[in-house]
Amino acid sequence: MNKKMLKRAAAFLLMVAVMVGLVFFRSENNYDKHYFRAKLARGQEVHCRIDLGKEGELKYLLQPNIYTLYLRLLPEDKQAQLRCECEGMQLLLSRSSKKGLWRKLAPDEMIKQYKGQLGVSAEMYFSPEQLKQRNVQQGKIKFYDAKGLYGTVV
């Protein structure tokens, strides 16, 4: 009976330790991605600032040079089909969601709206030297329609 209670107590403590570990892991990864939602009108620049200093120690040790940005834009023109390209930063633009492998967007590939939203995911890459600076980097994601430049996310 005594060994049975000891096994149950050990199993309970192990479960508690696993739960605490999972909560710690989740809190450490809270800031490895950024969600940005904005309205986008023709000729407009929208500014998105990301604070890389908020990422947890685990993310900083394992993968400090990759950061994910999920853009959800609401274009003024509900029928607009836009394409996008990056300027001034090294990043991978994708139409894919956060699940599965990302497929790189071609510069001439048109992005269709879904429920009035334009969703673009960007995986940004930074060098270790850049991460030591206060202002790491600035870049632009430019959106084009058939008439030319539609809007910009800085």
Phi, psi and omega in degrees: 000319182294319179293325180295317178293322179295319177296318179295319179296318179294319178296319179297314179296323178294318178297318178297318180296319178296316180297317178297320178297318179293321177296317178298314180300317180294317180293329179289332182261007181300325187250028176270002178215160181223132177257129182229124180237133180203159173271140182235123179243161181301131178078006185264145172251129177248134183256132179235120180249132181243131179261102180287344180289346181278344183296148185288168181298320181297313178296320180297322181283320186273319187208066185284342188264006179237132181222144184249134178237125176253110180266130172234104185252143178249093181294146178298319179271112184289344180258002185294135170248118187245157169237160183222157174210158186258151177219127173088001180218156173264113179206162178253117177266136182215153175267352186288165178271188181281358180254135177085180179286143180273139176257124182295135176283130174284148182301335181258005182280125180279139180255121179274150177281149175234115182055040177080001181247153175243112183255125177226134177251141180228130174253115185263141181241134180233150176275156178302328179293322179294322183293343179276349181272157177291309174260103189294304182193155175231137179212177181225144169247114184260135179250132182238145170242194183296334182272347181131209183297126180264307181196170184224139170252118181264000000 
